[in-house]
Amino acid sequence: MGNKQTVFTHEQLEAYQDNPFRQRIAQVFSEDGDGHMTLNNFLDMFSVMSEMAPRDLKAYYAFKIYDFNNDDYICTWDLEQTVTKLTRGELSAEEVALVCEKVLDEADGDHDGRLSLEDFQNMILRAPDFLSTFHIRI
Amino acid sequence: MAQPLAFVLDVPETPGDQGQEPSPYDESEVHDSFHQLIQEQSRWVAEEGLELQQREPGAPGSGHETLLGPEGAPVHSTATLRILASMPSRTIGRSRGAIISQYYNRTVRLRRRSSRPLLGDVVTRSARPSIRLYDLELDPAAQEVEEKRNLLVRELQGLSPAQRDHMLRGMPLSLAEKRGLREKSQTPRGRRRGQPGRGGLFSCCSRLRYACVLALHRLGLALLSGLHALTPWRYALKRIGGQFGSSVLSYFLFLKTLVAFNALLLLPLLAFVVGVQAAFPPDPGPGPRPACTGLELLTGAGCFTHTVMYYGYYSNATLNQPCGHPLEGGQCRPRAGGLPYNMPLAYLFTVGVAFFITCITLVYSMAHAFGESYRVGSTSGVHAITVFCSWDYKVTQRRASRLQHDNIRTRLKELLAEWQLRQSTRSVFGRLQQVAVLGLVWLLCLGTVLGCAAAVHAFSELMLQDPVAAGQEVALLALPLVVCLLNLGVPYLYRCLAALEPHDSPVLEVYVAVCRNLVLKMVTLGVLCYHWLGRRVGALQDQCWEDFVGQELYRFVVLDFLFMLLDTLFGELVWRVISEKKTKTRRKPEFDIARNVLELIYGQTLTWLGVLFSPLLPAVQIVKLLLLFQVKKTSLLANCQAPRRPWLASHMSTVFLSLLCFPSFLGAAVFLCCAVWQVKPSSMCGPFRSLDTMYGAGTAWVHHLEAAGPRLSWLPWVHRHLVENTFFIFLLSALLLAVIYFNIQVVRGQRKVICLLKEQISHVSAHLPPLGTHLGDSSSAHLLARPQPPPPLCGLGC
């Protein structure tokens, strides 16, 4: 990675991780929200994605990552983006819509058509795998 | 579904009215942040009077117009805010959370805005309050951040250091801020120690002290990082996780756990049994010692026979006995100051204590894993969990992440297909057919198990009939060979049979396969245990049967390892080569996690069965596991691909640990108890040769203590009334059952509470959308909150 740089562009980070959410990760953890991370942001990212980070902290940042339009709610459009990125666009539009509908059915506790942070955290509580998948091994 | 509940809220009009129970609005010192939140909102409402849309009282049909303040957040009246503050979601220990989230939102917004050009210079007092907000917020915001920070620091100072660290770790703030908060919130006493002396000049002593402290600190950090680097197989595990994901990694982590368990078992044995006996070797028996050929590594007999490896080597007397003490015949060595060491007692106690420690550790890790991985109501919500929790961030290779994409896509398609299938009802005939096929397959599998058990029994009886001559030790390998062949071949048969049955859920398929393989292995081991303790003892009356059983178990462990290597070679390497040459698709064989883990559990069961008769067997198992790790890792990286089926890694780890505990360890413990309490030890070898049962050594010691004097009389009393008396054990079992029943009821109650709360949330949001708009209206002020009695049915899926 080079130890003389202090700011990493998201192209450099891309080479390190083949992750469909890499741009979102960079945006969430960077200071100015457009993907340029300083060393402190980099440390923050690895601290949150490490084994020792508590579940609520990880859930908080996972929520921010999946909230594509940064409106503090995961709405249907955010869900569609997530599912498309997860499957690399190989599901048809009806299937994506059906999956989003089922996700909202299952996780939306207050039935406002979108997931708030509390809904997300409540759903994460029921998923014991989350801690092991939302983890980057150093 | 439940009947709709009627919700009515009661709001006292006057602000000075005290409610039935104090709401957080009143407890300003605890929920300080909400007090401030409410004040700010009220201030905004007062300032931004232009933005408010006045609702006409007595116009109920005016629709749901939300009052919008700056930034689009709804602005509420004071009464509304009070109600909101008293909602359960905000009152449950949320003061800290509120401060933290508010602080974080402010700092993030401030940070984001500070990088953009200041609008206050460009835009003068415009009529749009949203732009004026920049002006308003930029200057007082910094002050408020400082206030919030001080609030947080004060909260943190009130906690113990461990709690403080825990809380800091959970805060969604950047590392630099956390560091600042931690420095500020350290106790003044701790900081004063670090301050320089009076006058500002460093004295010589304090400089030396600081140098020492810094050096120690640096050494501590170096040790910590060295320890992290020393974690065994760290790089290998990272590579495996990166290429294959969490599911395959769980197999290797389980292997690591088994190495730890074996080390835990081996250490007391080495220290108290093997080491001591090796220091005081007994007199060599009559006859020449057999020469060492290479066959001992396989059979365990030959020149391994009269060594510390097996039970027969250990003496039945007190070692290092100083002369002149008239105890039961020991070796009298004229050495002053030596401790007499009662070998039979040490042997019995060490094996017992090692098993007990293993049991406690196993039960604790199993309970911990259960606590981590099972949640009430975790079976529902599978779509949401697949979308949000199934992408494994550990995976770094391009090819592996492509595989993950495929897996998730397949999983989502399967879920949708399952759901659509469930929508369509199946005919009665179809369901009958399904049940019939399932029943037939299960019958076939159980029949196979019985057949294997009969075959093993017959073969062992055959081995008993013609005893093996001294030079024909290869024939001893026959029984282990037969058992290993059965264990290798029958799972493949099960896989073929499973292809016949209709599978609705892939996870259930895996569990069923694990169950069948486990039944086969445990039944085979049961037959073998009966053969050893029941039949071999009788056949080898005048010889050392414990040595024989120890050697048998050694042979089983070694041959199991060899067959695992063969399986890896043929199942993975050869299959990959064939599939690459014959078929054009480069489809690598999948790594079968369930079967490999069951093999590990089987090997560990053999070790636990054999510990009593061969104290060094855990060492053999450790060596085997270390070699197996390297072989499996190499084969995996070269030949295999990740399983296509989705894998609930954490659930399966819990299942593996509980399988290790329940059939495996429990069976070994039962075998040990039978061997210690029921079987007569052989009369010509071993530490228990003059006794009726192995436990007789303990009883003899207790009698000896009774004779020793009145001061230790409580120990014999404990022994007589608690250990020998079965009533105490029944009492313990009854207590355990009561605790289990209590826990089951607690879980049921929690499930019911979750259902109720979910219903309440959905009803509140359905009947009062969005909360706050109606409440500002005086006509709706007299609403009473009283939930109806709980709905009668609340199934698991709710």
HADDOCK unambig.tbl for C-alpha pairs under 7 A between the chains (distance, minus, plus):
assign (segid A and resid 17 and name CA) (segid B and resid 396 and name CA) 5.31 0.50 0.50
assign (segid A and resid 18 and name CA) (segid B and resid 396 and name CA) 5.66 0.50 0.50
assign (segid A and resid 18 and name CA) (segid B and resid 397 and name CA) 6.63 0.50 0.50
assign (segid A and resid 18 and name CA) (segid B and resid 398 and name CA) 5.84 0.50 0.50
assign (segid A and resid 18 and name CA) (segid B and resid 401 and name CA) 6.76 0.50 0.50
assign (segid A and resid 32 and name CA) (segid B and resid 112 and name CA) 5.43 0.50 0.50
assign (segid A and resid 32 and name CA) (segid B and resid 115 and name CA) 6.93 0.50 0.50
assign (segid A and resid 40 and name CA) (segid B and resid 175 and name CA) 6.91 0.50 0.50
assign (segid A and resid 44 and name CA) (segid B and resid 174 and name CA) 5.92 0.50 0.50
assign (segid A and resid 44 and name CA) (segid B and resid 175 and name CA) 5.85 0.50 0.50
assign (segid A and resid 53 and name CA) (segid B and resid 169 and name CA) 6.85 0.50 0.50
assign (segid A and resid 54 and name CA) (segid B and resid 170 and name CA) 5.87 0.50 0.50
assign (segid A and resid 56 and name CA) (segid B and resid 170 and name CA) 6.86 0.50 0.50
assign (segid A and resid 57 and name CA) (segid B and resid 170 and name CA) 5.44 0.50 0.50
assign (segid A and resid 57 and name CA) (segid B and resid 171 and name CA) 6.58 0.50 0.50
assign (segid A and resid 57 and name CA) (segid B and resid 172 and name CA) 6.03 0.50 0.50
assign (segid A and resid 83 and name CA) (segid B and resid 387 and name CA) 6.68 0.50 0.50
assign (segid A and resid 86 and name CA) (segid B and resid 405 and name CA) 6.05 0.50 0.50
assign (segid A and resid 87 and name CA) (segid B and resid 405 and name CA) 5.25 0.50 0.50
assign (segid A and resid 87 and name CA) (segid B and resid 406 and name CA) 6.95 0.50 0.50
assign (segid A and resid 87 and name CA) (segid B and resid 408 and name CA) 6.58 0.50 0.50
assign (segid A and resid 87 and name CA) (segid B and resid 409 and name CA) 5.28 0.50 0.50
assign (segid A and resid 88 and name CA) (segid B and resid 405 and name CA) 6.85 0.50 0.50
assign (segid A and resid 102 and name CA) (segid B and resid 383 and name CA) 6.56 0.50 0.50
assign (segid A and resid 103 and name CA) (segid B and resid 383 and name CA) 5.53 0.50 0.50
assign (segid A and resid 103 and name CA) (segid B and resid 384 and name CA) 4.66 0.50 0.50
assign (segid A and resid 106 and name CA) (segid B and resid 381 and name CA) 5.12 0.50 0.50
assign (segid A and resid 106 and name CA) (segid B and resid 384 and name CA) 6.70 0.50 0.50
assign (segid A and resid 107 and name CA) (segid B and resid 381 and name CA) 6.77 0.50 0.50
assign (segid A and resid 107 and name CA) (segid B and resid 384 and name CA) 6.59 0.50 0.50
assign (segid A and resid 109 and name CA) (segid B and resid 758 and name CA) 6.79 0.50 0.50
assign (segid A and resid 109 and name CA) (segid B and resid 761 and name CA) 6.61 0.50 0.50
assign (segid A and resid 109 and name CA) (segid B and resid 762 and name CA) 6.37 0.50 0.50
assign (segid A and resid 110 and name CA) (segid B and resid 761 and name CA) 5.72 0.50 0.50
assign (segid A and resid 110 and name CA) (segid B and resid 762 and name CA) 5.25 0.50 0.50
assign (segid A and resid 110 and name CA) (segid B and resid 765 and name CA) 5.53 0.50 0.50
assign (segid A and resid 111 and name CA) (segid B and resid 762 and name CA) 6.41 0.50 0.50
assign (segid A and resid 111 and name CA) (segid B and resid 765 and name CA) 6.61 0.50 0.50
assign (segid A and resid 126 and name CA) (segid B and resid 375 and name CA) 5.63 0.50 0.50
assign (segid A and resid 126 and name CA) (segid B and resid 378 and name CA) 4.98 0.50 0.50
assign (segid A and resid 127 and name CA) (segid B and resid 378 and name CA) 6.84 0.50 0.50
assign (segid A and resid 127 and name CA) (segid B and resid 385 and name CA) 6.35 0.50 0.50
assign (segid A and resid 128 and name CA) (segid B and resid 372 and name CA) 6.49 0.50 0.50
assign (segid A and resid 128 and name CA) (segid B and resid 373 and name CA) 4.76 0.50 0.50
assign (segid A and resid 128 and name CA) (segid B and resid 374 and name CA) 6.89 0.50 0.50
assign (segid A and resid 128 and name CA) (segid B and resid 650 and name CA) 6.66 0.50 0.50
assign (segid A and resid 129 and name CA) (segid B and resid 389 and name CA) 6.72 0.50 0.50
assign (segid A and resid 129 and name CA) (segid B and resid 648 and name CA) 6.91 0.50 0.50
assign (segid A and resid 129 and name CA) (segid B and resid 649 and name CA) 6.77 0.50 0.50
assign (segid A and resid 129 and name CA) (segid B and resid 650 and name CA) 5.71 0.50 0.50
assign (segid A and resid 130 and name CA) (segid B and resid 389 and name CA) 5.12 0.50 0.50
assign (segid A and resid 133 and name CA) (segid B and resid 389 and name CA) 6.67 0.50 0.50
assign (segid A and resid 133 and name CA) (segid B and resid 390 and name CA) 6.75 0.50 0.50
assign (segid A and resid 133 and name CA) (segid B and resid 391 and name CA) 6.45 0.50 0.50
assign (segid A and resid 133 and name CA) (segid B and resid 392 and name CA) 4.35 0.50 0.50
assign (segid A and resid 133 and name CA) (segid B and resid 393 and name CA) 5.78 0.50 0.50
assign (segid A and resid 133 and name CA) (segid B and resid 394 and name CA) 6.91 0.50 0.50
assign (segid A and resid 134 and name CA) (segid B and resid 392 and name CA) 6.43 0.50 0.50
assign (segid A and resid 134 and name CA) (segid B and resid 393 and name CA) 5.61 0.50 0.50
assign (segid A and resid 135 and name CA) (segid B and resid 393 and name CA) 5.80 0.50 0.50
assign (segid A and resid 135 and name CA) (segid B and resid 394 and name CA) 6.03 0.50 0.50
assign (segid A and resid 136 and name CA) (segid B and resid 393 and name CA) 5.78 0.50 0.50
assign (segid A and resid 136 and name CA) (segid B and resid 394 and name CA) 4.69 0.50 0.50
assign (segid A and resid 137 and name CA) (segid B and resid 238 and name CA) 6.31 0.50 0.50
assign (segid A and resid 137 and name CA) (segid B and resid 394 and name CA) 6.06 0.50 0.50
